[in-house]
């Protein structure tokens, strides 16, 4: 399947791709450079906003602006003035920790997790920010908090802690935001690298970006069946998001951090933003309702 290079961004760690259907924009981040990117495919433009600290993920807001999960907490970003406002830093007592991936749930809550910059095992947590900006810790003993998504019927939350090589499923209560019974939905084999970002399609399958796997994959989470593999011309694939007017394009972010000169010669577009048409449509991303 053809994978098109949309932007030769050479991002150190491109991440957090999310399509905002209302504005027809793709948001993504470069974690290490501390940049939020706003990509307008209609114009072929990509605007980078410097944040001043590492930024783990970005999500659209129902009102104006964006929500971010940063090195130092949850924040709002006014995309016109580029003004940043920190709302809550639940781990200010853990300076080695930073926020990583996250998404909004169907009720408009912002879920995002943390990890230790020095890769300390079990040092991270998963948090949920409610629309009133109250933050609660939902899970502990997390090493690299990563992809998160919800089933089409909104009864299941899928979650990735990368070193476990698993996608776990939790019973999910949309009214309260509570999670319940936990089980493994997908085991990722070693030959596919490590699971990173994740999204769902309109048929209820989950798509996973594979760090050091050089691909994105589609899985049936009910049978744990690998249904599709799309090679990407970069080994460190970090996130994927359905976009475009018909939500039939899959945008893919990648990273170049830690690659040797030999690696970069073999994959010169590592850190780029890619796109493909996988033959299935996605669903609209949820906005933060606060």
C-alpha positions as CSV (number, residue, x, y, z in Angstrom):
1,X,0.0,0.0,0.0
2,X,1.4,3.4,-1.0
3,X,2.5,5.6,1.9
4,X,3.0,9.2,0.9
5,X,5.4,11.6,2.5
6,X,3.3,14.7,3.4
7,X,5.9,16.7,5.2
8,X,9.7,16.1,5.5
9,X,9.6,17.5,9.0
10,X,12.6,15.7,10.3
11,X,11.0,15.8,13.7
12,X,13.0,14.5,16.6
13,X,10.0,12.8,18.1
14,X,6.9,13.5,16.0
15,X,3.8,12.3,17.9
16,X,0.2,12.9,18.9
17,X,-1.4,13.1,15.5
18,X,-5.1,14.0,15.7
19,X,-7.5,15.2,13.1
20,X,-9.9,18.0,14.0
21,X,-12.9,17.4,11.7
22,X,-14.6,20.7,12.6
23,X,-11.6,22.7,11.4
24,X,-10.2,20.2,8.9
25,X,-6.8,20.4,10.4
26,X,-4.3,17.9,11.6
27,X,-2.6,18.6,14.9
28,X,0.6,16.9,15.9
29,X,3.6,17.6,18.1
30,X,7.4,17.2,18.2
31,X,7.9,16.2,21.8
32,X,11.6,17.0,22.2
33,X,11.5,20.3,20.3
34,X,8.5,21.4,22.3
35,X,6.4,22.2,19.2
36,X,2.7,22.0,18.4
37,X,2.1,21.7,14.7
38,X,-1.0,22.7,12.8
39,X,-1.2,21.1,9.4
40,X,-3.6,22.4,6.8
41,X,-3.7,19.9,3.9
42,X,-5.9,22.1,1.8
43,X,-3.2,24.8,1.8
44,X,-0.2,22.5,2.1
45,X,0.9,24.5,5.2
46,X,2.3,23.4,8.5
47,X,2.6,25.9,11.3
48,X,4.8,25.2,14.3
49,X,4.2,26.9,17.7
50,X,7.1,26.8,20.2
51,X,5.8,25.9,23.6
52,X,9.0,26.2,25.7
53,X,8.9,22.7,27.2
54,X,8.4,19.2,26.1
55,X,4.8,18.6,24.8
56,X,3.4,15.0,24.9
57,X,0.2,15.4,23.1
58,X,-2.4,17.9,21.7
59,X,-6.2,17.6,21.5
60,X,-8.9,20.0,20.1
61,X,-11.1,22.0,22.4
62,X,-14.8,22.5,21.9
63,X,-14.4,26.2,22.3
64,X,-11.3,28.1,21.0
65,X,-7.8,26.9,21.1
66,X,-6.2,23.6,22.1
67,X,-5.5,21.4,25.1
68,X,-2.0,20.1,25.7
69,X,-0.3,17.6,28.0
70,X,3.3,18.9,28.7
71,X,6.4,18.1,30.7
72,X,4.8,20.2,33.5
73,X,1.1,19.4,33.4
74,X,-2.1,20.1,31.5
75,X,-2.4,23.4,29.7
76,X,-4.4,25.4,27.2
77,X,-3.0,27.0,24.1
78,X,-4.5,30.0,22.3
79,X,-3.5,29.3,18.7
80,X,-3.9,33.0,17.7
81,X,-1.9,34.7,20.4
82,X,0.2,31.5,21.1
83,X,-0.4,32.1,24.8
84,X,0.1,29.1,27.1
85,X,-1.8,28.7,30.4
86,X,-0.9,25.8,32.8
87,X,-4.1,24.5,34.4
88,X,-2.8,21.6,36.6
89,X,0.5,19.9,37.2
90,X,-0.3,16.7,39.2
91,X,3.3,15.6,39.2
92,X,5.1,18.7,40.1
93,X,6.8,16.7,42.9
94,X,8.2,14.4,40.2
95,X,10.5,16.6,38.0
96,X,11.9,13.6,36.1
97,X,8.4,12.8,34.8
98,X,6.7,14.3,31.8
99,X,3.4,13.8,30.1
100,X,3.3,11.6,27.0
101,X,0.3,10.5,24.8
102,X,-3.4,11.2,25.5
103,X,-6.8,11.7,24.0
104,X,-10.3,13.0,24.9
105,X,-13.0,10.5,25.7
106,X,-16.6,10.5,24.3
107,X,-17.7,12.8,27.2
108,X,-15.0,15.3,26.5
109,X,-12.6,14.4,29.3
110,X,-8.9,14.7,28.6
111,X,-6.9,11.5,29.4
112,X,-3.1,11.6,29.4
113,X,-0.4,9.7,31.0
114,X,3.2,10.2,32.2
115,X,6.6,8.6,32.0
116,X,10.0,9.0,33.5
117,X,12.4,10.8,31.2
118,X,15.1,8.5,32.6
119,X,12.9,5.5,31.7
120,X,12.4,4.5,35.3
121,X,10.1,1.5,35.4
122,X,6.6,2.0,36.8
123,X,7.2,5.7,37.6
124,X,4.3,7.0,35.5
125,X,0.6,7.3,35.9
126,X,-2.6,7.8,33.8
127,X,-4.6,10.9,34.6
128,X,-8.0,12.2,33.6
129,X,-8.9,15.9,33.5
130,X,-12.7,16.5,33.7
131,X,-14.3,19.4,31.9
132,X,-14.2,21.5,35.2
133,X,-10.4,21.0,35.1
134,X,-10.4,18.6,38.1
135,X,-7.6,16.0,37.6
136,X,-7.7,12.5,39.0
137,X,-5.1,9.7,38.9
138,X,-6.7,6.7,37.4
139,X,-3.8,4.2,37.1
140,X,-0.3,4.0,38.6
141,X,2.8,1.8,38.0
142,X,2.9,2.9,34.3
143,X,6.3,2.9,32.5
144,X,5.6,4.6,29.2
145,X,1.9,5.8,29.0
146,X,0.9,5.7,25.3
147,X,-2.0,5.1,23.0
148,X,-5.6,5.4,24.3
149,X,-8.9,4.9,22.4
150,X,-12.5,4.0,23.0
151,X,-14.8,1.4,21.4
152,X,-17.6,2.5,19.0
153,X,-20.3,1.6,21.6
154,X,-18.3,3.6,24.2
155,X,-18.2,0.7,26.7
156,X,-14.5,-0.1,26.4
157,X,-11.3,1.9,26.9
158,X,-8.2,0.6,25.2
159,X,-4.8,1.6,26.6
160,X,-1.1,1.0,25.9
161,X,1.8,1.0,28.3
162,X,4.5,0.5,25.7
163,X,7.0,-1.9,27.4
164,X,4.2,-4.4,28.2
165,X,3.7,-4.9,24.4
166,X,0.0,-5.1,25.1
167,X,-3.2,-3.3,24.4
168,X,-5.4,-3.7,27.5
169,X,-9.1,-3.2,27.5
170,X,-11.1,-1.7,30.5
171,X,-14.8,-1.6,31.0
172,X,-15.6,2.1,30.6
173,X,-18.5,4.1,32.1
174,X,-19.1,7.1,29.8
175,X,-21.3,8.9,32.4
176,X,-18.7,8.8,35.2
177,X,-15.4,8.2,33.4
178,X,-14.8,5.2,35.7
179,X,-12.9,2.2,34.3
180,X,-13.5,-1.4,35.5
181,X,-12.6,-4.9,34.5
182,X,-9.2,-5.2,32.9
183,X,-8.1,-7.7,30.2
184,X,-5.6,-8.0,27.4
185,X,-7.0,-7.2,23.9
186,X,-3.8,-7.5,21.9
187,X,-0.4,-8.9,22.4
188,X,2.2,-7.3,20.1
189,X,4.9,-9.8,19.0
190,X,8.5,-8.7,19.3
191,X,9.1,-8.8,15.5
192,X,6.6,-5.8,15.2
193,X,8.5,-3.6,17.6
194,X,6.8,-1.8,20.4
195,X,3.2,-0.5,20.4
196,X,3.0,3.3,20.6
197,X,0.1,5.5,19.5
198,X,-3.3,4.1,18.7
199,X,-6.7,4.9,17.0
200,X,-9.9,3.2,16.1
201,X,-11.7,2.9,12.7
202,X,-15.4,3.0,11.8
203,X,-15.6,-0.8,11.9
204,X,-14.3,-0.9,15.5
205,X,-10.8,-2.2,14.7
206,X,-7.8,-0.6,16.4
207,X,-4.8,0.7,14.6
208,X,-1.4,0.7,16.3
209,X,1.8,2.6,15.4
210,X,4.9,0.5,16.0
211,X,8.1,2.0,17.4
212,X,11.1,0.1,15.9
213,X,8.6,-1.8,13.9
214,X,8.4,0.4,10.8
215,X,4.7,-0.1,10.3
216,X,1.1,0.6,11.4
217,X,-1.2,-2.4,12.0
218,X,-4.9,-3.1,12.2
219,X,-6.3,-5.5,14.8
220,X,-9.7,-7.0,15.7
221,X,-9.6,-6.4,19.5
222,X,-12.3,-9.0,20.0
223,X,-10.4,-11.9,18.5
224,X,-6.8,-10.5,18.8
225,X,-6.4,-11.0,15.0
226,X,-3.9,-9.0,13.1
227,X,-5.8,-8.0,10.0
228,X,-3.5,-5.6,8.1
229,X,0.1,-4.3,8.2
230,X,1.2,-1.2,6.4
231,X,5.0,-0.7,6.1
232,X,6.2,2.9,6.7
233,X,9.6,4.1,5.4
234,X,10.8,5.0,8.9
235,X,11.4,2.5,11.7
236,X,10.2,4.6,14.6
237,X,6.5,5.0,14.0
238,X,4.8,6.9,16.8
239,X,1.1,7.7,16.1
240,X,-1.6,7.4,13.6
241,X,-4.9,9.3,13.0
242,X,-7.7,9.1,10.5
243,X,-8.3,12.4,8.7
244,X,-9.3,14.1,5.5
245,X,-12.8,15.3,4.5
246,X,-14.1,11.7,4.5
247,X,-11.9,10.4,7.3
248,X,-10.4,7.9,4.8
249,X,-6.8,9.0,5.1
250,X,-4.5,7.7,7.8
251,X,-1.9,10.2,8.9
252,X,1.3,8.8,10.5
253,X,4.0,10.5,12.6
254,X,7.5,9.2,13.0
255,X,10.7,9.9,15.0
256,X,14.4,10.2,14.2
257,X,15.7,10.3,17.8
258,X,18.4,7.7,18.5
259,X,18.9,6.7,14.9
260,X,22.5,6.3,13.7
261,X,23.9,8.0,10.5
262,X,23.6,4.6,8.8
263,X,20.0,4.4,9.9
264,X,19.3,7.9,8.6
265,X,20.9,7.1,5.3
266,X,18.6,4.2,4.9
267,X,15.5,6.1,6.1
268,X,16.1,9.7,5.1
269,X,12.6,10.8,5.8
270,X,12.5,9.6,9.4
271,X,10.8,12.2,11.5
272,X,8.4,12.9,8.6
273,X,4.6,13.1,8.5
274,X,3.1,10.4,6.2
275,X,-0.3,9.6,4.8
276,X,-2.0,6.5,3.3
277,X,-5.4,5.4,2.3
278,X,-6.0,2.1,4.2
279,X,-9.4,1.2,2.6
280,X,-11.4,2.0,5.7
281,X,-12.6,5.2,7.4
282,X,-12.0,6.5,10.9
283,X,-14.3,8.3,13.3
284,X,-14.1,11.9,14.4
285,X,-11.8,12.6,17.3
286,X,-13.5,13.9,20.5
287,X,-13.0,17.4,21.7
288,X,-12.3,18.6,25.3
289,X,-15.5,20.0,26.5
290,X,-14.1,22.3,29.2
